[in-house]
Each structure stands twice: as structure tokens, then as C-alpha cells.
Amino acid sequence: MAFVGGLASLAALAAFTAVNFSLILLRRRRPDLVRPFRVPGQVRGIPVLPILGMAAASGLAAQLPRDVYAGAGAFVALAAGGYAVRRVLRRR
């Protein structure tokens, strides 16, 4: 059960990191977009809180056991293989 919990934790931390990273990218690439809220604590247009969030999530993910990373890699490889097979079969 700990292995499955580790996989779920890794997936959630990866999602948090991706959301924070995309927020930084959108703020830099599309500053003209209308935003319903502002993130406090910006330095030269880069929000500090998402950087801290990425660092915290990465730090927590680094403490997970190696077998969780192996399982996540196997799952991603399996999903990518299934996607490739599906694409080949749909082209026919």
C-alpha cells in the first residue's frame, strides 16, 4: 500500500510543479492576459510564490523511495506504448 501511496504522492507533486511552472511561463509570455487575481510578491514580474511552491514540491518528491520512481517510469512507458499502438491502429 505504501508503494501505491508513493505513486499517488509523486503524481500530485508533479502536477503541483507543472501548475506553478505554467503560471510563471504565462506571466512571462502573456502579460497582457486578463487575470482574475494577482499573485503577491513579484520580483521583476516573476512571482516568488510559484518558485517556492516548485522548490517545496521538488524537495518532497526527492524524498520518495527509488522504487516509486521506477514504478512511475514503468507506468509512463506503458502509457506511451499504449498511445503509440493506438495511433498506429487508428491510421489504418
N, C-alpha and C positions, 0 to 999 in steps of 0.2 A: 504494500500500500504506500510505503514511503517513496517508492520509485515513481508511481503514478502522480503522487503529490508533487514530487520534484519536477516532473514534466509539466504539470499544470502551472507551477510557480515560474518555471522558465518561460513558458508561453506568455504568461501575464506580464512578466518583467520585460520580455522582448516587445510586447505591444505597448507598454508604457514608454519604453525607449523610442520606439518608432513614432509615437504621437508627439513626444517632446521634440524629436528631431525634425518632424514635419512642420511643427509650429515655428521653429527657428527658420527653416527654409522659406516658408510662406511669408514670414515677416521681412525677410531679406529680398526675396524675389518679387513679391507682390505687395509693396507697402501701400498701394492705392486702394486695396480692397476695403470695403466697409466691414468693420469688426464690431460685433455686439458687445464686446467687453475689452478691457485693456489689462495687460499683464503688468503689475507693478515691478519696479526695479530693473529698468533697462539701462544698459551701458552701450552708447553709440548705436542704438537701435537693436541691439541683441538682448533679448530677455534673459535675465540671470536665472530665474526660477526653473525654466526648462533645462538649462545646463546642469543645475543642481539635481534636478529630477533624473536626468540621464546618468549622472555620476552615481546617484544613490541606487538606481535600478541596476546599473552595471556592477556596482560593488556587491549588491545582494546576489546577483546571478553568478558572480565569480566564486561565491562560497558554496555553490551546489556541487554535489559529487560528480566525478567524471562519467559515471555510468548514465547519469541523466543526460549529459551532452551527447553521449554515444546513442542513447535511445532517441533523442530529438533528431540527431543526424540521420539515423536509420528511418525515422518517420518521414522526414523531409525527402530523403532519397526515394522512399516508397511512393510518396505522393507525386513527386516529379516524374517517376517512371509511369505511374498510372495516368498522369496527364499526357505524357508523350504517347502512350499507347492509344489513348482516347483520340488524340489529334490525328494519329495515323489512320485509325479506323473510320473517323468521320470524313476523311478526304476521299475515301473510296466510294 
